[in-house]
Amino acid sequence: MTNVPTPFPRADAAGARLMATAWAEYSAALWQGDHAASGFAEWLATFWEPSLERPAGSPDARNPYAAEGRGIDWFERDGWVSGHVPGLRGGYLLPRSAILHHPWLAPMAPAA
């Protein structure tokens, strides 16, 4: 037993964590041969912004194996989630509502 409290994930970073989880699920599905998973990549590509700057500070979530090992860092700020590949200009910029209401979240929800 320890006297150190367990930190709980910040609720204001839920969108960033959902994107990291969704990307990992997409990647695993493609690796397993489910080419229908490419719909996620097509959806995500619509949010690419070539001049998006990386926010300051540490990412709220990360996909370490994405982008040929460079990873994707996910940040959540002011109702927006952005994903940035280290070394690339631009990034994904999504309104939090687009993440929370997208249908691919339904199969990923934990069982009751």
Z-matrix of the N, CA and C atoms (Angstrom, degrees):
N
C 1 1.437
C 2 1.515 1 108.67
N 3 1.303 2 115.70 1 145.34
C 4 1.454 3 120.72 2 -178.20
C 5 1.525 4 109.94 3 -125.29
N 6 1.291 5 116.38 4 156.47
C 7 1.462 6 121.58 5 177.49
C 8 1.521 7 112.41 6 -93.73
N 9 1.306 8 116.52 7 0.37
C 10 1.457 9 120.50 8 -179.09
C 11 1.525 10 108.87 9 -88.97
N 12 1.336 11 117.22 10 122.19
C 13 1.462 12 118.59 11 -179.77
C 14 1.527 13 111.58 12 -66.92
N 15 1.319 14 115.03 13 147.36
C 16 1.460 15 120.78 14 177.37
C 17 1.527 16 108.85 15 -77.03
N 18 1.331 17 117.82 16 123.50
C 19 1.464 18 118.42 17 178.91
C 20 1.531 19 109.94 18 -73.43
N 21 1.312 20 116.03 19 136.45
C 22 1.454 21 121.27 20 176.23
C 23 1.515 22 109.14 21 -96.12
N 24 1.339 23 117.17 22 145.46
C 25 1.459 24 119.37 23 178.20
C 26 1.528 25 110.88 24 -59.67
N 27 1.305 26 115.58 25 143.28
C 28 1.461 27 120.42 26 179.80
C 29 1.517 28 109.94 27 -70.30
N 30 1.317 29 116.35 28 132.91
C 31 1.465 30 121.13 29 178.47
C 32 1.525 31 110.95 30 -65.62
N 33 1.328 32 116.72 31 -29.25
C 34 1.469 33 119.18 32 -178.33
C 35 1.528 34 112.26 33 -75.31
N 36 1.324 35 117.90 34 -0.58
C 37 1.467 36 121.87 35 176.88
C 38 1.525 37 111.69 36 -116.45
N 39 1.329 38 117.36 37 15.14
C 40 1.471 39 120.94 38 -177.30
C 41 1.522 40 111.64 39 -61.76
N 42 1.317 41 118.28 40 -38.42
C 43 1.463 42 121.29 41 179.84
C 44 1.519 43 111.67 42 -63.16
N 45 1.319 44 117.25 43 -40.89
C 46 1.469 45 121.27 44 178.59
C 47 1.524 46 110.29 45 -64.42
N 48 1.327 47 116.87 46 -42.58
C 49 1.466 48 120.21 47 178.87
C 50 1.527 49 111.14 48 -66.95
N 51 1.332 50 117.07 49 -38.37
C 52 1.461 51 120.29 50 176.92
C 53 1.522 52 111.15 51 -62.51
N 54 1.325 53 117.57 52 -40.27
C 55 1.469 54 120.23 53 179.01
C 56 1.527 55 110.72 54 -66.52
N 57 1.315 56 117.19 55 -40.46
C 58 1.465 57 119.53 56 178.16
C 59 1.526 58 110.30 57 -63.68
N 60 1.320 59 116.85 58 -41.56
C 61 1.466 60 121.07 59 178.81
C 62 1.522 61 110.39 60 -66.01
N 63 1.323 62 116.69 61 -44.59
C 64 1.467 63 120.86 62 -179.40
C 65 1.524 64 110.59 63 -62.39
N 66 1.332 65 117.05 64 -41.70
C 67 1.466 66 119.53 65 179.37
C 68 1.526 67 110.36 66 -64.25
N 69 1.330 68 116.91 67 -41.29
C 70 1.467 69 120.27 68 179.08
C 71 1.527 70 110.84 69 -63.66
N 72 1.333 71 117.40 70 -41.33
C 73 1.462 72 121.39 71 178.04
C 74 1.534 73 110.60 72 -64.89
N 75 1.312 74 116.79 73 -41.95
C 76 1.469 75 122.19 74 177.64
C 77 1.532 76 109.72 75 -60.29
N 78 1.307 77 116.91 76 -47.84
C 79 1.457 78 121.98 77 -177.91
C 80 1.530 79 110.45 78 -62.43
N 81 1.321 80 116.71 79 -44.14
C 82 1.466 81 120.69 80 179.15
C 83 1.528 82 110.96 81 -64.12
N 84 1.319 83 117.18 82 -40.30
C 85 1.470 84 120.65 83 179.81
C 86 1.526 85 110.81 84 -64.10
N 87 1.324 86 117.13 85 -42.02
C 88 1.467 87 119.63 86 177.59
C 89 1.520 88 110.82 87 -64.58
N 90 1.312 89 116.41 88 -42.31
C 91 1.458 90 120.93 89 -179.83
C 92 1.525 91 110.91 90 -61.15
N 93 1.345 92 116.29 91 -33.02
C 94 1.458 93 121.70 92 179.60
C 95 1.525 94 112.31 93 -84.84
N 96 1.321 95 116.99 94 3.40
C 97 1.455 96 120.76 95 175.31
C 98 1.514 97 115.96 96 92.66
N 99 1.319 98 118.33 97 9.78
C 100 1.464 99 121.53 98 178.78
C 101 1.526 100 108.98 99 -87.76
N 102 1.320 101 115.79 100 90.92
C 103 1.464 102 119.95 101 -176.49
C 104 1.521 103 112.46 102 -72.59
N 105 1.335 104 117.75 103 -13.32
C 106 1.467 105 120.74 104 175.04
C 107 1.527 106 110.74 105 -65.47
N 108 1.320 107 116.71 106 -21.27
C 109 1.464 108 120.61 107 178.93
C 110 1.514 109 111.90 108 -65.49
N 111 1.322 110 117.92 109 -16.14
C 112 1.462 111 119.98 110 -179.93
C 113 1.522 112 111.92 111 -62.51
N 114 1.331 113 117.62 112 -16.80
C 115 1.463 114 120.73 113 175.60
C 116 1.522 115 111.57 114 -58.61
N 117 1.325 116 117.09 115 -33.38
C 118 1.467 117 120.47 116 177.12
C 119 1.524 118 110.19 117 -63.81
N 120 1.334 119 117.36 118 -45.64
C 121 1.468 120 121.13 119 -179.70
C 122 1.524 121 110.75 120 -63.79
N 123 1.321 122 116.61 121 -39.08
C 124 1.468 123 120.11 122 178.35
C 125 1.530 124 110.35 123 -64.65
N 126 1.321 125 116.40 124 -42.13
C 127 1.467 126 120.82 125 177.59
C 128 1.527 127 110.02 126 -63.00
N 129 1.331 128 117.04 127 -47.47
C 130 1.458 129 121.06 128 -178.29
C 131 1.527 130 111.58 129 -63.18
N 132 1.315 131 117.77 130 -37.17
C 133 1.471 132 121.20 131 -178.99
C 134 1.520 133 112.39 132 -60.23
N 135 1.322 134 117.87 133 -25.35
C 136 1.467 135 119.67 134 179.83
C 137 1.523 136 111.90 135 -69.44
N 138 1.325 137 117.55 136 -12.20
C 139 1.463 138 121.64 137 -178.77
C 140 1.540 139 112.96 138 -102.79
N 141 1.329 140 117.70 139 8.52
C 142 1.470 141 120.66 140 -179.00
C 143 1.522 142 110.20 141 -70.82
N 144 1.314 143 116.07 142 131.60
C 145 1.469 144 123.34 143 177.13
C 146 1.528 145 107.65 144 -123.00
N 147 1.344 146 117.89 145 111.71
C 148 1.467 147 120.12 146 -174.03
C 149 1.529 148 115.33 147 -65.46
N 150 1.321 149 118.35 148 -21.41
C 151 1.465 150 119.01 149 -177.75
C 152 1.535 151 112.88 150 -110.53
N 153 1.312 152 117.60 151 15.89
C 154 1.462 153 121.49 152 -178.58
C 155 1.523 154 109.98 153 -69.53
N 156 1.318 155 115.92 154 129.30
C 157 1.468 156 120.55 155 179.26
C 158 1.526 157 110.15 156 -93.41
N 159 1.312 158 114.54 157 146.06
C 160 1.459 159 121.42 158 179.05
C 161 1.530 160 109.54 159 -70.49
N 162 1.349 161 117.52 160 133.28
C 163 1.468 162 119.43 161 177.23
C 164 1.528 163 111.58 162 -68.27
N 165 1.297 164 114.83 163 158.79
C 166 1.464 165 120.37 164 175.98
C 167 1.526 166 109.19 165 -75.53
N 168 1.296 167 116.15 166 156.04
C 169 1.457 168 121.42 167 175.93
C 170 1.513 169 113.00 168 94.79
N 171 1.316 170 113.96 169 -175.53
C 172 1.461 171 121.48 170 -178.48
C 173 1.524 172 110.38 171 -83.26
N 174 1.333 173 117.13 172 146.78
C 175 1.466 174 119.30 173 177.32
C 176 1.533 175 110.81 174 -66.83
N 177 1.323 176 115.13 175 153.25
C 178 1.464 177 121.58 176 177.69
C 179 1.527 178 111.03 177 -82.40
N 180 1.321 179 116.90 178 -22.19
C 181 1.468 180 122.86 179 177.93
C 182 1.526 181 107.25 180 -156.51
N 183 1.347 182 115.41 181 162.89
C 184 1.466 183 118.63 182 -176.97
C 185 1.519 184 110.16 183 -151.36
N 186 1.331 185 115.19 184 141.57
C 187 1.466 186 122.39 185 168.90
C 188 1.524 187 106.09 186 -108.30
N 189 1.330 188 118.46 187 96.84
C 190 1.458 189 120.65 188 -172.04
C 191 1.518 190 115.29 189 -67.42
N 192 1.337 191 118.93 190 -24.48
C 193 1.458 192 120.28 191 -174.42
C 194 1.528 193 112.89 192 -100.74
N 195 1.298 194 117.86 193 -0.63
C 196 1.464 195 121.65 194 -178.96
C 197 1.527 196 110.35 195 -70.39
N 198 1.308 197 115.50 196 165.59
C 199 1.465 198 122.68 197 172.94
C 200 1.523 199 112.23 198 52.40
N 201 1.332 200 114.84 199 52.02
C 202 1.464 201 121.70 200 177.54
C 203 1.524 202 112.76 201 55.10
N 204 1.322 203 115.81 202 39.87
C 205 1.456 204 121.56 203 176.07
C 206 1.515 205 115.57 204 90.05
N 207 1.332 206 118.01 205 -5.12
C 208 1.469 207 119.25 206 178.08
C 209 1.520 208 111.04 207 -79.72
N 210 1.322 209 116.50 208 -26.09
C 211 1.459 210 121.27 209 178.50
C 212 1.522 211 112.38 210 87.47
N 213 1.313 212 114.32 211 167.18
C 214 1.460 213 122.10 212 171.32
C 215 1.520 214 106.17 213 -124.95
N 216 1.317 215 116.56 214 124.95
C 217 1.460 216 122.75 215 175.96
C 218 1.521 217 108.07 216 -97.17
N 219 1.326 218 117.08 217 127.58
C 220 1.465 219 122.72 218 -178.28
C 221 1.524 220 109.73 219 -108.43
N 222 1.329 221 115.26 220 130.28
C 223 1.462 222 122.22 221 -179.97
C 224 1.529 223 108.47 222 -122.66
N 225 1.308 224 116.23 223 146.39
C 226 1.457 225 120.11 224 174.40
C 227 1.519 226 108.06 225 -125.02
N 228 1.325 227 115.28 226 120.43
C 229 1.460 228 121.77 227 -178.15
C 230 1.527 229 109.49 228 -142.19
N 231 1.315 230 116.50 229 126.36
C 232 1.473 231 122.80 230 171.50
C 233 1.524 232 114.15 231 51.12
N 234 1.318 233 117.91 232 44.22
C 235 1.457 234 121.33 233 177.15
C 236 1.518 235 115.15 234 82.44
N 237 1.325 236 116.87 235 6.50
C 238 1.470 237 122.01 236 179.19
C 239 1.521 238 108.98 237 -122.72
N 240 1.324 239 115.59 238 146.19
C 241 1.465 240 121.84 239 175.08
C 242 1.519 241 106.96 240 -116.88
N 243 1.320 242 115.88 241 131.35
C 244 1.463 243 119.31 242 177.67
C 245 1.518 244 109.60 243 -125.67
N 246 1.319 245 114.86 244 143.64
C 247 1.451 246 122.28 245 178.28
C 248 1.511 247 109.73 246 -118.82
N 249 1.318 248 116.57 247 131.44
C 250 1.468 249 121.84 248 -174.74
C 251 1.519 250 110.72 249 -131.87
N 252 1.318 251 115.35 250 131.58
C 253 1.461 252 122.00 251 174.80
C 254 1.522 253 106.89 252 -94.22
N 255 1.329 254 118.24 253 119.19
C 256 1.458 255 119.95 254 179.25
C 257 1.531 256 111.13 255 -54.30
N 258 1.326 257 114.95 256 131.96
C 259 1.456 258 121.09 257 178.96
C 260 1.527 259 114.41 258 91.31
N 261 1.326 260 118.15 259 -7.36
C 262 1.470 261 121.25 260 177.60
C 263 1.515 262 110.23 261 -110.07
N 264 1.318 263 115.41 262 143.65
C 265 1.466 264 120.16 263 173.15
C 266 1.520 265 108.26 264 -78.45
N 267 1.310 266 116.58 265 148.15
C 268 1.454 267 121.13 266 177.67
C 269 1.507 268 111.94 267 86.41
N 270 1.326 269 114.33 268 -173.29
C 271 1.456 270 120.00 269 179.60
C 272 1.515 271 110.34 270 174.42
N 273 1.302 272 114.95 271 178.94
C 274 1.458 273 121.64 272 176.98
C 275 1.522 274 108.47 273 -89.16
N 276 1.320 275 116.59 274 134.86
C 277 1.464 276 121.07 275 178.16
C 278 1.520 277 108.24 276 -129.46
N 279 1.330 278 115.52 277 111.92
C 280 1.461 279 121.96 278 -175.79
C 281 1.517 280 110.62 279 -122.94
N 282 1.327 281 117.33 280 136.58
C 283 1.461 282 117.94 281 169.93
C 284 1.524 283 108.60 282 -68.83
N 285 1.311 284 116.54 283 140.75
C 286 1.468 285 120.38 284 -178.56
C 287 1.520 286 111.25 285 -54.08
N 288 1.321 287 117.20 286 -35.50
C 289 1.467 288 120.41 287 -178.76
C 290 1.529 289 111.97 288 -63.73
N 291 1.324 290 118.04 289 -32.05
C 292 1.471 291 121.07 290 178.51
C 293 1.527 292 110.66 291 -65.86
N 294 1.303 293 116.69 292 -31.33
C 295 1.460 294 121.43 293 -179.78
C 296 1.527 295 109.98 294 -77.40
N 297 1.312 296 116.12 295 -47.26
C 298 1.461 297 120.36 296 -175.01
C 299 1.519 298 112.79 297 -69.09
N 300 1.326 299 118.31 298 -22.24
C 301 1.461 300 121.23 299 -177.61
C 302 1.523 301 113.86 300 -109.15
N 303 1.314 302 117.87 301 8.77
C 304 1.466 303 119.39 302 -178.91
C 305 1.529 304 109.88 303 -81.39
N 306 1.335 305 117.65 304 139.38
C 307 1.468 306 120.35 305 -174.81
C 308 1.525 307 115.70 306 -62.84
N 309 1.337 308 120.15 307 -23.00
C 310 1.462 309 119.00 308 -178.48
C 311 1.512 310 112.35 309 -67.96
N 312 1.326 311 118.27 310 -11.20
C 313 1.472 312 119.70 311 177.50
C 314 1.522 313 111.98 312 -73.78
N 315 1.330 314 118.33 313 -27.88
C 316 1.469 315 121.16 314 -176.33
C 317 1.525 316 112.57 315 -57.60
N 318 1.364 317 119.90 316 -50.58
C 319 1.462 318 118.45 317 -179.30
C 320 1.525 319 113.33 318 -68.50
N 321 1.331 320 117.35 319 -18.29
C 322 1.457 321 119.80 320 -177.05
C 323 1.529 322 111.95 321 -89.08
N 324 1.337 323 117.92 322 -10.08
C 325 1.459 324 120.85 323 -177.46
C 326 1.524 325 109.52 324 -64.69
N 327 1.344 326 117.30 325 140.33
C 328 1.464 327 119.33 326 -179.59
C 329 1.532 328 111.01 327 -66.90
N 330 1.297 329 115.51 328 148.62
C 331 1.470 330 121.10 329 178.92
C 332 1.527 331 109.31 330 -69.19
N 333 1.305 332 115.44 331 147.77
C 334 1.472 333 120.43 332 -179.42
C 335 1.510 334 110.99 333 -78.09
